[in-house]
Amino acid sequence: MNAVARFALRQPLRRILLIRPRALGDVLLATPALRALRVGYPEAEVHMLVDDVLAPLLDENPHLDRLWCFPRRRRGLGRWARLYRDMKRARFDLVIDLHGTPRTAFLARWTGAPNRVGYALRGRGRWYNFRIERDSDRHGAWRQQYAARTNLDIVARCGVTGPVLEDTSLVFVTNRAAEKRMQEYFDALAADAPCVGVAPAGTWQAKTYPVASFARVADRLAQAGCTVILLWGPGERAIVDAARAAMQAPAVVAPATGLHELAALLGRLDLLLSNDSGVKHLAEARGTPTLTLFGPTSPVNWVSGLREHAWLRSALPCVGCNFTRCLHHTCMLSLDHATVAAQALRQLAQARQERLSMP
């Protein structure tokens, strides 16, 4: 086996910053790297920078000493100026930029950290003194693999060793108030049947399964005896209302939730059916089995490989294009709703059989 291509970092490392501002799934996929930095450098302070709208993902994280936020919700030059000033004053020894935009690359350089790790991208790689190629592993070779593992390989090159580098489990800790509210919600729901969450929204048009198809899948699940809960986030209520209107069988529309409440809800489901989106990673962080529908993106990058997390994708030559928009949308349109429902029911049956076989 090839040796790890470690960086010759200047020591000591007393204060480390991990940069991953967005999006929901990407921030969660960085949490194994955060845990590895905490274990690998137990005497160091571990900090992370995210967009303020995603701060709840990390405000209970046990591996973090301080959370920094890009001020997306409350804009103003003064807030940005204070952030840049305070990050300069923090005197980081190591900055790892997992995002790689011009802004985050400049910020990495602005901190004055003697060790700055980031992607060797045109126009911004010069801001780092330790550059990595996109999708490279801990040996410096290109490899298509689960995104959480790629992030772990980056911290391996920063000197972290040991079994923690093999732990790709995602970390999200909900607060007690959210758990209490969702327990009350499920008590009132009084569902004896398996609860399946259906999240029909998506961030890209190209990777979104049609609402009408989600409705047909949900009908089959409801007819098989499942309790279907339609999930939504900010700006997505109209999508679940459309899905509910297109259904023939009954379904429940979930209440409005914040990230903690959504995670508490997901943790009480028997299965989540969704597009390739952030809610899928949040469900996985809570230990809920998932079924993800793929088109332009690759399950190799975005599915952990554990048996309880399944995926479906059409066998078309254009899949994996990574286009955010598509005129023909064939890869998602050709996913048969009966096949999707059958896979979901198969996962529920497997989970039930495993519970029955437990001593």
Contacts in CASP RR format, 6 or more apart in sequence:
PFRMAT RR
TARGET T0000
AUTHOR 0000-0000-0000
METHOD contacts of the structure
MODEL  1
MNAVARFALRQPLRRILLIRPRALGDVLLATPALRALRVGYPEAEVHMLV
DDVLAPLLDENPHLDRLWCFPRRRRGLGRWARLYRDMKRARFDLVIDLHG
TPRTAFLARWTGAPNRVGYALRGRGRWYNFRIERDSDRHGAWRQQYAART
NLDIVARCGVTGPVLEDTSLVFVTNRAAEKRMQEYFDALAADAPCVGVAP
AGTWQAKTYPVASFARVADRLAQAGCTVILLWGPGERAIVDAARAAMQAP
AVVAPATGLHELAALLGRLDLLLSNDSGVKHLAEARGTPTLTLFGPTSPV
NWVSGLREHAWLRSALPCVGCNFTRCLHHTCMLSLDHATVAAQALRQLAQ
ARQERLSMP
2 139 0 8 1.000
2 141 0 8 1.000
3 139 0 8 1.000
4 138 0 8 1.000
4 139 0 8 1.000
4 156 0 8 1.000
4 157 0 8 1.000
4 159 0 8 1.000
5 138 0 8 1.000
5 139 0 8 1.000
5 140 0 8 1.000
5 157 0 8 1.000
6 156 0 8 1.000
6 157 0 8 1.000
6 158 0 8 1.000
6 159 0 8 1.000
7 115 0 8 1.000
7 117 0 8 1.000
7 130 0 8 1.000
7 157 0 8 1.000
7 158 0 8 1.000
7 159 0 8 1.000
9 94 0 8 1.000
9 115 0 8 1.000
9 130 0 8 1.000
9 158 0 8 1.000
9 159 0 8 1.000
10 93 0 8 1.000
10 114 0 8 1.000
10 115 0 8 1.000
12 93 0 8 1.000
13 41 0 8 1.000
13 44 0 8 1.000
13 93 0 8 1.000
13 94 0 8 1.000
13 115 0 8 1.000
14 43 0 8 1.000
14 44 0 8 1.000
14 45 0 8 1.000
14 93 0 8 1.000
15 44 0 8 1.000
15 45 0 8 1.000
15 47 0 8 1.000
15 90 0 8 1.000
15 91 0 8 1.000
15 92 0 8 1.000
15 93 0 8 1.000
15 94 0 8 1.000
16 37 0 8 1.000
16 41 0 8 1.000
16 44 0 8 1.000
16 45 0 8 1.000
16 46 0 8 1.000
16 47 0 8 1.000
16 92 0 8 1.000
16 93 0 8 1.000
16 94 0 8 1.000
16 95 0 8 1.000
16 96 0 8 1.000
17 47 0 8 1.000
17 48 0 8 1.000
17 49 0 8 1.000
17 68 0 8 1.000
17 87 0 8 1.000
17 90 0 8 1.000
17 92 0 8 1.000
17 94 0 8 1.000
17 95 0 8 1.000
17 96 0 8 1.000
17 111 0 8 1.000
17 113 0 8 1.000
18 30 0 8 1.000
18 33 0 8 1.000
18 34 0 8 1.000
18 37 0 8 1.000
18 46 0 8 1.000
18 47 0 8 1.000
18 48 0 8 1.000
18 49 0 8 1.000
18 96 0 8 1.000
18 98 0 8 1.000
19 48 0 8 1.000
19 49 0 8 1.000
19 95 0 8 1.000
19 96 0 8 1.000
19 97 0 8 1.000
19 98 0 8 1.000
19 99 0 8 1.000
19 100 0 8 1.000
19 104 0 8 1.000
19 107 0 8 1.000
19 108 0 8 1.000
20 26 0 8 1.000
20 27 0 8 1.000
20 30 0 8 1.000
20 48 0 8 1.000
20 49 0 8 1.000
20 50 0 8 1.000
20 98 0 8 1.000
20 99 0 8 1.000
21 27 0 8 1.000
21 49 0 8 1.000
21 50 0 8 1.000
21 51 0 8 1.000
21 54 0 8 1.000
21 70 0 8 1.000
21 99 0 8 1.000
21 104 0 8 1.000
22 50 0 8 1.000
22 51 0 8 1.000
22 54 0 8 1.000
22 99 0 8 1.000
23 54 0 8 1.000
23 203 0 8 1.000
23 278 0 8 1.000
24 54 0 8 1.000
24 57 0 8 1.000
24 259 0 8 1.000
24 277 0 8 1.000
24 278 0 8 1.000
24 279 0 8 1.000
24 281 0 8 1.000
24 282 0 8 1.000
25 277 0 8 1.000
25 278 0 8 1.000
25 280 0 8 1.000
25 281 0 8 1.000
25 282 0 8 1.000
26 98 0 8 1.000
26 147 0 8 1.000
27 50 0 8 1.000
27 54 0 8 1.000
27 57 0 8 1.000
27 58 0 8 1.000
28 57 0 8 1.000
28 170 0 8 1.000
28 171 0 8 1.000
28 172 0 8 1.000
28 278 0 8 1.000
28 281 0 8 1.000
28 282 0 8 1.000
28 285 0 8 1.000
29 147 0 8 1.000
29 148 0 8 1.000
29 151 0 8 1.000
29 170 0 8 1.000
29 281 0 8 1.000
30 48 0 8 1.000
30 98 0 8 1.000
30 148 0 8 1.000
30 151 0 8 1.000
31 58 0 8 1.000
31 61 0 8 1.000
31 63 0 8 1.000
31 148 0 8 1.000
31 170 0 8 1.000
31 171 0 8 1.000
31 172 0 8 1.000
31 285 0 8 1.000
32 148 0 8 1.000
32 151 0 8 1.000
32 152 0 8 1.000
32 167 0 8 1.000
32 168 0 8 1.000
32 169 0 8 1.000
32 170 0 8 1.000
32 171 0 8 1.000
33 96 0 8 1.000
33 98 0 8 1.000
33 148 0 8 1.000
33 151 0 8 1.000
33 152 0 8 1.000
33 154 0 8 1.000
33 155 0 8 1.000
34 46 0 8 1.000
34 48 0 8 1.000
34 61 0 8 1.000
34 63 0 8 1.000
34 64 0 8 1.000
34 171 0 8 1.000
35 63 0 8 1.000
35 164 0 8 1.000
35 167 0 8 1.000
35 171 0 8 1.000
36 152 0 8 1.000
36 155 0 8 1.000
36 156 0 8 1.000
36 160 0 8 1.000
36 164 0 8 1.000
36 165 0 8 1.000
36 167 0 8 1.000
37 44 0 8 1.000
37 46 0 8 1.000
37 63 0 8 1.000
37 155 0 8 1.000
37 158 0 8 1.000
37 160 0 8 1.000
38 46 0 8 1.000
38 63 0 8 1.000
38 64 0 8 1.000
39 160 0 8 1.000
39 164 0 8 1.000
40 159 0 8 1.000
40 160 0 8 1.000
40 161 0 8 1.000
40 164 0 8 1.000
41 160 0 8 1.000
44 93 0 8 1.000
45 65 0 8 1.000
45 66 0 8 1.000
46 63 0 8 1.000
46 64 0 8 1.000
46 65 0 8 1.000
47 64 0 8 1.000
47 65 0 8 1.000
47 66 0 8 1.000
47 67 0 8 1.000
47 68 0 8 1.000
47 90 0 8 1.000
47 92 0 8 1.000
48 58 0 8 1.000
48 64 0 8 1.000
48 66 0 8 1.000
48 67 0 8 1.000
48 68 0 8 1.000
49 68 0 8 1.000
49 69 0 8 1.000
49 70 0 8 1.000
49 87 0 8 1.000
49 104 0 8 1.000
49 107 0 8 1.000
50 57 0 8 1.000
50 58 0 8 1.000
50 67 0 8 1.000
50 68 0 8 1.000
50 69 0 8 1.000
50 70 0 8 1.000
51 69 0 8 1.000
51 70 0 8 1.000
51 72 0 8 1.000
52 69 0 8 1.000
52 70 0 8 1.000
52 71 0 8 1.000
52 72 0 8 1.000
52 73 0 8 1.000
52 74 0 8 1.000
53 72 0 8 1.000
53 73 0 8 1.000
54 259 0 8 1.000
55 67 0 8 1.000
55 69 0 8 1.000
56 258 0 8 1.000
56 259 0 8 1.000
56 260 0 8 1.000
57 172 0 8 1.000
57 259 0 8 1.000
58 64 0 8 1.000
58 67 0 8 1.000
59 67 0 8 1.000
60 172 0 8 1.000
60 173 0 8 1.000
60 174 0 8 1.000
60 175 0 8 1.000
61 67 0 8 1.000
61 171 0 8 1.000
61 172 0 8 1.000
61 173 0 8 1.000
62 171 0 8 1.000
62 173 0 8 1.000
63 171 0 8 1.000
68 83 0 8 1.000
68 87 0 8 1.000
69 83 0 8 1.000
70 83 0 8 1.000
71 79 0 8 1.000
71 80 0 8 1.000
71 83 0 8 1.000
84 107 0 8 1.000
84 110 0 8 1.000
87 107 0 8 1.000
87 110 0 8 1.000
87 111 0 8 1.000
88 110 0 8 1.000
88 111 0 8 1.000
88 112 0 8 1.000
90 111 0 8 1.000
92 111 0 8 1.000
92 112 0 8 1.000
92 113 0 8 1.000
93 113 0 8 1.000
93 114 0 8 1.000
93 115 0 8 1.000
94 113 0 8 1.000
94 115 0 8 1.000
94 116 0 8 1.000
94 117 0 8 1.000
94 158 0 8 1.000
95 108 0 8 1.000
95 111 0 8 1.000
95 113 0 8 1.000
95 115 0 8 1.000
95 116 0 8 1.000
95 117 0 8 1.000
96 117 0 8 1.000
96 118 0 8 1.000
96 154 0 8 1.000
96 155 0 8 1.000
96 158 0 8 1.000
97 104 0 8 1.000
97 105 0 8 1.000
97 107 0 8 1.000
97 108 0 8 1.000
97 116 0 8 1.000
97 117 0 8 1.000
97 118 0 8 1.000
97 119 0 8 1.000
97 128 0 8 1.000
98 118 0 8 1.000
98 151 0 8 1.000
98 154 0 8 1.000
100 118 0 8 1.000
100 119 0 8 1.000
100 121 0 8 1.000
100 124 0 8 1.000
101 124 0 8 1.000
102 123 0 8 1.000
102 124 0 8 1.000
105 118 0 8 1.000
105 121 0 8 1.000
105 124 0 8 1.000
105 125 0 8 1.000
105 127 0 8 1.000
105 128 0 8 1.000
106 124 0 8 1.000
106 127 0 8 1.000
108 116 0 8 1.000
108 118 0 8 1.000
108 127 0 8 1.000
108 128 0 8 1.000
109 116 0 8 1.000
109 127 0 8 1.000
109 128 0 8 1.000
114 129 0 8 1.000
115 129 0 8 1.000
115 130 0 8 1.000
115 158 0 8 1.000
116 127 0 8 1.000
116 128 0 8 1.000
116 129 0 8 1.000
116 130 0 8 1.000
117 128 0 8 1.000
117 130 0 8 1.000
117 131 0 8 1.000
117 132 0 8 1.000
117 154 0 8 1.000
117 157 0 8 1.000
117 158 0 8 1.000
118 125 0 8 1.000
118 128 0 8 1.000
118 130 0 8 1.000
118 131 0 8 1.000
118 132 0 8 1.000
119 125 0 8 1.000
119 128 0 8 1.000
119 131 0 8 1.000
119 132 0 8 1.000
119 133 0 8 1.000
119 134 0 8 1.000
120 128 0 8 1.000
120 131 0 8 1.000
120 132 0 8 1.000
120 133 0 8 1.000
120 134 0 8 1.000
121 134 0 8 1.000
125 131 0 8 1.000
130 157 0 8 1.000
132 140 0 8 1.000
132 154 0 8 1.000
132 157 0 8 1.000
133 140 0 8 1.000
133 142 0 8 1.000
135 142 0 8 1.000
135 143 0 8 1.000
135 144 0 8 1.000
135 145 0 8 1.000
135 150 0 8 1.000
136 142 0 8 1.000
136 143 0 8 1.000
136 150 0 8 1.000
136 153 0 8 1.000
137 143 0 8 1.000
137 145 0 8 1.000
137 150 0 8 1.000
137 153 0 8 1.000
138 152 0 8 1.000
138 153 0 8 1.000
138 154 0 8 1.000
138 156 0 8 1.000
138 157 0 8 1.000
138 165 0 8 1.000
140 157 0 8 1.000
143 150 0 8 1.000
144 298 0 8 1.000
144 300 0 8 1.000
144 301 0 8 1.000
145 300 0 8 1.000
145 301 0 8 1.000
146 168 0 8 1.000
146 300 0 8 1.000
146 301 0 8 1.000
146 302 0 8 1.000
146 303 0 8 1.000
146 304 0 8 1.000
146 305 0 8 1.000
147 301 0 8 1.000
147 302 0 8 1.000
148 168 0 8 1.000
148 170 0 8 1.000
148 304 0 8 1.000
149 168 0 8 1.000
152 165 0 8 1.000
152 166 0 8 1.000
152 168 0 8 1.000
153 165 0 8 1.000
155 165 0 8 1.000
156 165 0 8 1.000
168 304 0 8 1.000
169 285 0 8 1.000
170 281 0 8 1.000
170 284 0 8 1.000
170 285 0 8 1.000
171 285 0 8 1.000
172 263 0 8 1.000
172 282 0 8 1.000
172 285 0 8 1.000
172 286 0 8 1.000
174 260 0 8 1.000
174 263 0 8 1.000
174 264 0 8 1.000
174 286 0 8 1.000
175 260 0 8 1.000
177 260 0 8 1.000
178 258 0 8 1.000
178 260 0 8 1.000
178 261 0 8 1.000
178 263 0 8 1.000
178 264 0 8 1.000
179 264 0 8 1.000
181 261 0 8 1.000
181 264 0 8 1.000
182 261 0 8 1.000
182 264 0 8 1.000
182 265 0 8 1.000
182 268 0 8 1.000
183 264 0 8 1.000
183 268 0 8 1.000
185 255 0 8 1.000
185 265 0 8 1.000
186 195 0 8 1.000
186 268 0 8 1.000
189 195 0 8 1.000
189 227 0 8 1.000
189 252 0 8 1.000
191 227 0 8 1.000
193 225 0 8 1.000
193 226 0 8 1.000
193 227 0 8 1.000
194 225 0 8 1.000
194 226 0 8 1.000
194 227 0 8 1.000
194 270 0 8 1.000
194 271 0 8 1.000
194 348 0 8 1.000
194 352 0 8 1.000
195 226 0 8 1.000
195 227 0 8 1.000
195 229 0 8 1.000
195 268 0 8 1.000
195 269 0 8 1.000
195 270 0 8 1.000
195 271 0 8 1.000
196 218 0 8 1.000
196 221 0 8 1.000
196 226 0 8 1.000
196 227 0 8 1.000
196 228 0 8 1.000
196 229 0 8 1.000
196 269 0 8 1.000
196 270 0 8 1.000
196 271 0 8 1.000
196 272 0 8 1.000
196 273 0 8 1.000
196 344 0 8 1.000
196 348 0 8 1.000
197 228 0 8 1.000
197 229 0 8 1.000
197 230 0 8 1.000
197 231 0 8 1.000
197 269 0 8 1.000
197 271 0 8 1.000
197 272 0 8 1.000
197 273 0 8 1.000
198 214 0 8 1.000
198 217 0 8 1.000
198 218 0 8 1.000
198 221 0 8 1.000
198 228 0 8 1.000
198 229 0 8 1.000
198 230 0 8 1.000
198 231 0 8 1.000
198 243 0 8 1.000
198 251 0 8 1.000
198 272 0 8 1.000
198 273 0 8 1.000
198 274 0 8 1.000
199 230 0 8 1.000
199 231 0 8 1.000
199 232 0 8 1.000
199 272 0 8 1.000
199 273 0 8 1.000
199 274 0 8 1.000
199 275 0 8 1.000
199 277 0 8 1.000
199 279 0 8 1.000
199 280 0 8 1.000
200 208 0 8 1.000
200 209 0 8 1.000
200 211 0 8 1.000
200 214 0 8 1.000
200 230 0 8 1.000
200 239 0 8 1.000
200 240 0 8 1.000
200 243 0 8 1.000
200 274 0 8 1.000
200 275 0 8 1.000
201 208 0 8 1.000
201 232 0 8 1.000
201 233 0 8 1.000
201 236 0 8 1.000
201 239 0 8 1.000
201 240 0 8 1.000
201 275 0 8 1.000
201 277 0 8 1.000
202 208 0 8 1.000
202 275 0 8 1.000
202 277 0 8 1.000
203 277 0 8 1.000
203 278 0 8 1.000
204 296 0 8 1.000
204 324 0 8 1.000
204 325 0 8 1.000
205 324 0 8 1.000
205 325 0 8 1.000
205 326 0 8 1.000
205 329 0 8 1.000
206 295 0 8 1.000
206 296 0 8 1.000
206 321 0 8 1.000
206 323 0 8 1.000
206 324 0 8 1.000
206 325 0 8 1.000
206 326 0 8 1.000
206 329 0 8 1.000
206 332 0 8 1.000
207 275 0 8 1.000
207 276 0 8 1.000
207 277 0 8 1.000
207 294 0 8 1.000
207 295 0 8 1.000
207 296 0 8 1.000
207 297 0 8 1.000
207 332 0 8 1.000
208 275 0 8 1.000
208 332 0 8 1.000
209 275 0 8 1.000
209 293 0 8 1.000
209 332 0 8 1.000
209 335 0 8 1.000
210 332 0 8 1.000
210 333 0 8 1.000
211 239 0 8 1.000
211 242 0 8 1.000
211 243 0 8 1.000
211 246 0 8 1.000
212 246 0 8 1.000
213 333 0 8 1.000
213 335 0 8 1.000
213 337 0 8 1.000
213 340 0 8 1.000
214 243 0 8 1.000
214 273 0 8 1.000
215 243 0 8 1.000
215 244 0 8 1.000
215 246 0 8 1.000
215 247 0 8 1.000
216 246 0 8 1.000
216 337 0 8 1.000
216 341 0 8 1.000
217 273 0 8 1.000
217 337 0 8 1.000
217 340 0 8 1.000
217 341 0 8 1.000
217 344 0 8 1.000
218 228 0 8 1.000
218 230 0 8 1.000
218 243 0 8 1.000
218 247 0 8 1.000
218 249 0 8 1.000
218 251 0 8 1.000
219 247 0 8 1.000
219 248 0 8 1.000
219 249 0 8 1.000
220 337 0 8 1.000
220 338 0 8 1.000
220 341 0 8 1.000
220 345 0 8 1.000
221 228 0 8 1.000
221 341 0 8 1.000
221 344 0 8 1.000
221 345 0 8 1.000
222 228 0 8 1.000
222 247 0 8 1.000
222 249 0 8 1.000
222 250 0 8 1.000
222 251 0 8 1.000
223 249 0 8 1.000
224 341 0 8 1.000
224 345 0 8 1.000
226 348 0 8 1.000
227 252 0 8 1.000
228 247 0 8 1.000
228 249 0 8 1.000
228 250 0 8 1.000
228 251 0 8 1.000
228 252 0 8 1.000
229 251 0 8 1.000
229 252 0 8 1.000
229 253 0 8 1.000
229 254 0 8 1.000
229 265 0 8 1.000
229 269 0 8 1.000
230 240 0 8 1.000
230 243 0 8 1.000
230 244 0 8 1.000
230 251 0 8 1.000
230 252 0 8 1.000
230 253 0 8 1.000
230 254 0 8 1.000
231 240 0 8 1.000
231 254 0 8 1.000
231 262 0 8 1.000
231 265 0 8 1.000
231 266 0 8 1.000
231 272 0 8 1.000
231 274 0 8 1.000
231 279 0 8 1.000
232 239 0 8 1.000
232 240 0 8 1.000
232 253 0 8 1.000
232 254 0 8 1.000
233 256 0 8 1.000
233 257 0 8 1.000
233 262 0 8 1.000
240 253 0 8 1.000
240 254 0 8 1.000
241 253 0 8 1.000
243 251 0 8 1.000
244 251 0 8 1.000
244 253 0 8 1.000
254 265 0 8 1.000
257 265 0 8 1.000
259 282 0 8 1.000
262 279 0 8 1.000
262 282 0 8 1.000
263 282 0 8 1.000
263 285 0 8 1.000
263 286 0 8 1.000
264 286 0 8 1.000
266 272 0 8 1.000
266 279 0 8 1.000
266 282 0 8 1.000
266 283 0 8 1.000
266 286 0 8 1.000
266 288 0 8 1.000
267 283 0 8 1.000
267 286 0 8 1.000
267 287 0 8 1.000
267 288 0 8 1.000
269 283 0 8 1.000
269 288 0 8 1.000
270 288 0 8 1.000
270 289 0 8 1.000
270 348 0 8 1.000
270 351 0 8 1.000
271 288 0 8 1.000
271 289 0 8 1.000
271 290 0 8 1.000
271 291 0 8 1.000
271 344 0 8 1.000
271 347 0 8 1.000
271 348 0 8 1.000
271 351 0 8 1.000
272 279 0 8 1.000
272 280 0 8 1.000
272 283 0 8 1.000
272 288 0 8 1.000
272 289 0 8 1.000
272 290 0 8 1.000
272 291 0 8 1.000
273 290 0 8 1.000
273 291 0 8 1.000
273 293 0 8 1.000
273 340 0 8 1.000
273 344 0 8 1.000
274 280 0 8 1.000
274 283 0 8 1.000
274 290 0 8 1.000
274 291 0 8 1.000
274 292 0 8 1.000
274 293 0 8 1.000
275 292 0 8 1.000
275 293 0 8 1.000
276 292 0 8 1.000
276 293 0 8 1.000
276 294 0 8 1.000
276 295 0 8 1.000
276 297 0 8 1.000
276 299 0 8 1.000
276 302 0 8 1.000
280 290 0 8 1.000
280 292 0 8 1.000
280 302 0 8 1.000
281 302 0 8 1.000
283 289 0 8 1.000
283 290 0 8 1.000
284 290 0 8 1.000
284 304 0 8 1.000
284 309 0 8 1.000
287 308 0 8 1.000
289 308 0 8 1.000
289 309 0 8 1.000
289 310 0 8 1.000
289 347 0 8 1.000
289 351 0 8 1.000
290 308 0 8 1.000
290 309 0 8 1.000
290 310 0 8 1.000
291 310 0 8 1.000
291 311 0 8 1.000
291 312 0 8 1.000
291 340 0 8 1.000
291 343 0 8 1.000
291 344 0 8 1.000
291 347 0 8 1.000
292 299 0 8 1.000
292 302 0 8 1.000
292 303 0 8 1.000
292 309 0 8 1.000
292 310 0 8 1.000
292 311 0 8 1.000
292 312 0 8 1.000
293 311 0 8 1.000
293 312 0 8 1.000
293 313 0 8 1.000
293 332 0 8 1.000
293 335 0 8 1.000
293 340 0 8 1.000
294 302 0 8 1.000
294 311 0 8 1.000
294 312 0 8 1.000
294 313 0 8 1.000
294 319 0 8 1.000
295 313 0 8 1.000
295 314 0 8 1.000
295 319 0 8 1.000
295 320 0 8 1.000
295 331 0 8 1.000
295 332 0 8 1.000
296 319 0 8 1.000
296 320 0 8 1.000
296 321 0 8 1.000
296 322 0 8 1.000
296 323 0 8 1.000
296 324 0 8 1.000
296 326 0 8 1.000
296 331 0 8 1.000
297 320 0 8 1.000
297 322 0 8 1.000
298 320 0 8 1.000
299 311 0 8 1.000
299 313 0 8 1.000
303 309 0 8 1.000
303 311 0 8 1.000
308 347 0 8 1.000
308 351 0 8 1.000
310 343 0 8 1.000
310 347 0 8 1.000
312 335 0 8 1.000
312 339 0 8 1.000
312 340 0 8 1.000
312 343 0 8 1.000
313 319 0 8 1.000
313 331 0 8 1.000
313 335 0 8 1.000
314 330 0 8 1.000
314 331 0 8 1.000
314 332 0 8 1.000
314 334 0 8 1.000
314 335 0 8 1.000
316 330 0 8 1.000
316 331 0 8 1.000
316 334 0 8 1.000
318 330 0 8 1.000
318 331 0 8 1.000
319 331 0 8 1.000
END
